[in-house]
Amino acid sequence: MPQVKSTSQVAQAIAASALRAQQARMRVIAENIANANSTSRTPGGDPYRRQAPIFEPTDVAGGGTGVRMARAEGDQKPFKTEYEPGNPSADAQGYVKLPNVDPLIEALDMKEAQRAYEANLNVIETARSMENRTLDLLKK
């Protein structure tokens, strides 16, 4: 016989899926920040392309719908260029392609991901607290 999940357990499972999704999102953002100043290894080649996380719904234990990061896709914004004829990554005209990563945007995205992570932690803590309080009331 399948175990019936309480509303609190389903809420915790949904929030836990969101925690995992935000962790994955933060890893992608960290990779973007780490590569913000990289250039191509070949003359005229493309540098690192900013990655954007793609989320999708997923079923969680107890019948709820959570979220997961399905993949990271390359951002199709054009690369920046800078005139540096002496750079080994420069093309025939002396221009170097730079990543399409804006560190300010990445910092804001990281802050948003951290806040979403904290909010989901609060959901889990609140659900556990409510469950424990209910059990305490039933014991009396």
C-alpha positions in Angstrom: 0.0 0.0 0.0 1.5 3.4 -1.0 2.4 5.7 1.8 0.2 8.8 1.9 2.1 12.1 2.2 0.9 14.9 4.3 0.5 18.4 2.9 3.5 19.4 4.9 5.6 16.6 3.4 4.5 17.5 -0.1 5.3 21.2 0.5 8.8 20.2 1.8 9.4 18.0 -1.3 8.4 20.9 -3.6 10.7 23.3 -1.7 13.5 20.7 -1.7 13.3 20.5 -5.5 13.5 24.2 -5.7 16.6 24.2 -3.5 18.3 21.8 -5.9 17.3 23.9 -8.9 18.7 27.1 -7.3 21.9 25.3 -6.4 22.3 24.3 -10.0 21.5 27.8 -11.1 24.2 29.2 -8.8 26.7 26.8 -10.3 25.9 28.1 -13.8 26.2 31.7 -12.6 29.6 30.9 -10.9 30.8 29.4 -14.2 29.7 32.5 -16.1 31.5 34.8 -13.6 34.7 32.7 -13.8 34.8 33.0 -17.6 33.8 36.7 -17.9 37.2 37.7 -19.0 38.3 34.7 -21.0 39.2 34.9 -24.7 39.4 32.3 -27.4 42.4 30.0 -27.6 42.6 30.5 -31.4 42.9 33.7 -33.4 39.5 35.1 -34.3 37.7 32.2 -32.5 34.7 32.5 -30.2 35.2 33.0 -26.5 33.1 31.6 -23.7 29.4 32.0 -24.3 27.2 32.9 -21.3 25.1 30.0 -20.1 21.5 30.5 -19.0 19.7 27.9 -16.9 16.4 26.4 -18.3 14.0 25.2 -15.7 11.1 22.7 -16.1 8.4 21.3 -13.8 8.9 17.9 -12.3 6.8 15.6 -10.2 7.8 15.2 -6.5 6.9 12.5 -4.0 3.4 12.8 -2.7 1.8 14.2 -5.9 3.1 17.7 -6.0 4.9 19.5 -8.8 8.3 20.9 -8.2 11.0 22.4 -10.4 14.4 21.3 -11.7 17.0 22.8 -13.9 16.8 20.8 -17.2 19.9 22.2 -18.8 21.9 25.3 -19.5 21.8 26.9 -22.9 24.2 29.4 -24.5 23.0 33.0 -24.5 22.8 34.1 -28.2 23.6 37.8 -27.5 26.5 39.0 -29.6 30.1 39.0 -28.3 31.7 42.2 -27.4 34.8 43.1 -29.4 37.9 45.1 -28.5 40.7 46.3 -30.6 43.9 44.6 -29.4 46.1 43.7 -32.4 48.9 42.2 -30.3 46.6 39.8 -28.5 47.0 36.1 -29.7 43.2 35.8 -29.8 42.9 38.7 -32.2 41.4 38.2 -35.7 43.1 39.4 -38.9 41.7 43.0 -38.3 43.1 43.0 -34.7 39.8 42.6 -32.9 39.4 40.2 -30.0 36.0 38.8 -29.2 35.1 39.0 -25.5 32.5 36.8 -23.7 28.9 38.0 -23.7 28.9 37.9 -19.9 28.1 41.0 -17.9 29.5 40.5 -14.3 26.9 43.0 -12.9 24.0 40.9 -14.3 25.6 37.7 -13.0 26.0 39.3 -9.5 22.3 40.3 -9.5 21.3 36.8 -10.7 23.4 35.3 -8.0 21.7 37.4 -5.3 18.3 36.5 -6.7 19.2 32.8 -6.6 20.4 33.1 -3.0 17.2 34.8 -1.9 15.1 32.1 -3.7 17.2 29.4 -1.9 16.7 31.1 1.5 12.9 31.4 0.8 12.7 27.7 0.1 14.6 26.9 3.2 12.1 28.9 5.2 9.3 27.0 3.6 10.9 23.7 4.7 11.5 25.0 8.2 7.9 26.4 8.5 6.4 23.2 7.3 8.4 21.1 9.7 7.5 23.5 12.6 3.8 23.3 11.7 4.0 19.5 11.5 5.7 19.3 14.9 3.2 21.7 16.5 0.3 19.6 15.2 1.9 16.4 16.6 2.4 18.2 20.0 -1.3 19.2 20.0 -2.4 15.7 19.2 -0.4 14.3 22.0 -2.3 16.3 24.6 
